[in-house]
């Protein structure tokens, strides 16, 4: 989506670019955050009538809170990472939600699976292949870091015998692994294609472990 050229020139006139968020960007981030949290809450509750009845019987707050702290946080920091690195390289960058895809995420979760492509950070300006690759890599790397952070949370839940903390830790680990593997696929507009075109070795180092760990987590049912 084209961005305002005047704003781009203003951004480049600054000696040290600063990260800022427009009202529209904050609105889009907020809507995407809520929609994804609801979609993942429905998906992990089993989808369809089973999910809705389960959530209504046990309460809606905890499932959405868990999704907000895991899927929502992973999405939000992923997109902010793209923006921060893009601005660092002198770009004008803003997140734009894809409302059609957000609707699809909720509908698919009701059907018992989930397809989430909530939007993207669009940036303008001249960048080298390396800079473009690093901008794309920033999101998946952020999710990889979150995966590591959720490990001690999961272990703390085991130590304290807290089912809620265990759920947050395991689901946060699982979802962020999935976000790394999915976004690093070398196809279409996904981050992996840009990273692969820049540096196939870096692509392989990030993508292959994430893919293997995600497949393993799905096989054992971790986080569900």
N, C-alpha and C positions, 0 to 999 in steps of 0.2 A: 504494500500500500504506500503510495507516494507520501512523503512528509514535506512539510513546509520548507521551501528553500531559504526563505528569510531567516527562519530559526536556525537552519543549518549554518548559515553564514555567521550568525551571532555566536553560535557555539564555537566556531573556529576562530572567532576574534578574541576569545579568552585565552590567556596565557596558560591557565591550568583548568581543563574542563572539569565541571562539577556534575555530579549525578543529581538530577531533579526529576520530579514526576508531575505531569500535567493532571488536571482534574479528570480528563477523559481516560487517561492511563490508569489512574487510581480506581476509577469506576470499573474499567474493564478487568483489572486485576481482582478487585473485590467480587465481582459477579462470577468470574471464572473460579475463584477460590471456593465460593459457596457452592456453585454447581458441581464442581469436582468432589467436594466433601460429601455432598448428598449422594452423588452417583456411586462413589466408592462404598459409602455406608450401605446402600441398597445391594450392591454387588456382593459384599462380604457377608451380608445377611442371607444370601441365597437367591436373590432376585425374585421378581414377580410378587404374587400374592403372599408367598412364604415370607419374603423379606418384609413386606409392609405389615403383615400380621405380627411377625416377630418383633419388629421395631415398636409397633403400637403397644404390644403386650409388655415389653421390657423397658419401654421408654425410648424417646428419640434423642435425648441429650447425649448419652454416652456414645452410641454408635457414630453420631456426627462429630463429636469431640475427638474421638479416636481417628476418624478419617481426616479431620482438620489438622491434627498434629502429625499425621503421617503422609498421606497423599497430598493434602493441601499445602503443608510446609514444603514438601519436596518439589511440588510444582512452582510455588512462589519463589523459592530461593533459586531454582533452576533458571527461571526467566530473569530474575534480578541479576544473576551472575552474567548472563548474556549481555544485559544492558550495561553493567558496570565495565566490563572489558571493552565493549564497543565504544563507550564514552572515553575510556582510557586511551583508545586509539584515535580520538578526535572525531568520532562519529556522532551524528544525531540519532538517537535510538529511543524508541517507544514501543511498549507492548500494546498489541491490539488483540482483543478477544475474537474468536470465531464463534458466533452465537449458534450457528447451525451445528457445528461440531459439539458444542456444549450440550445442545438439545439431544444430539445423537448419543453422547456419553450417558445421559440419564435414561434414555429409551433403551439403550443396549444393556444397561445395568438391570433394568426391569426384566429383560429377556434372559438374564442369567450369565451374561458376559459383559465385558466392558471394553469400549474403544474410546480412548481419550486423547484428543488433539485440540486442546482448548484455545489455541492461538499461538502467537509468536511475537518475538521482539523484531521489529523492522528497523533497519539502520541504513543510513545514507552516508556517503563519503568515500573517498579513495582509500583502499587498504591493500596491503600486499597479500599474497597467498598465505603466508605464515600468519599474519594478523587475522585474516578471515578464518583460518583454521582454529586459531586460539579463541576467537569469539564463539565459534560453534562448540569447541571443546569445553568451554567454561561451564555450561549447563550440566552435561553428564558428569564432569569431575565433581561438581558441587553435590550431585546426588550420590556419587561414590563416597565422598566425605561424610555425608549424612548416614550412609550405610554403616560406616565405622562408628559413628557417634551412637547409633541405636544399639550396637552390640552391648556396651556396658549398661544401657537402660534395661535391656532384656535380662542380663545377668543379675542386675539389681532386683528385678521382679522375681527371679528365681530365689534369690537370697531372702527377700522379704516375704516370699510366698504370696505375692500380690498378683492376682489374675489380671487386673487392669494394667499394671505396669508391664507384665509379661506380654500382654496383647499389644500394647503400644510399641514396645521394643521389637517384638517379632514382626509385627505388621509394618512398622517403619522401615525395618531392615529389608523386608521382602519387597515393598513397593518401590523403594529407592533403587534396589537392584534391578527391578523391572524397568524403571525409568532410564537407568544407564543403558541397559541392553537394547531397549526399544529405540531410544533416541540415537544410539550409535549404529543402527542399521544403515548400511551404505546405499540407501535408496531415496528417490524423490527429494523432498525438501527437508528430510531429517538431518540432524547434525552430523551423523556418521558419514554421509556422502561428502560433505565439505571437508571433514577431517581427513578422510581417506584420500581425497584429491590433493590435499596439502602434504600429508605425510602418512603413507601406508603403515609404517612401523608404529607410530604413535597410535594410529587407529587400532591395530592389532593388539597392542599392549592394554588398551582400555576395553575394547569390545569383547575379545575372546574370554577373559576371566569372568566378565560380567554375564556373558551369555551362559557359560557353563554353570556358574553359581545360581543363576536364575532358574535354569532347567532343573538343577538339583533341588532347589528350594520347592519348586512346584511338585516334583516327584514325591517328596516326603511330606508335602502339605504344610510346610512351614509358613506361619503367619495367618493361616486360615482358621 
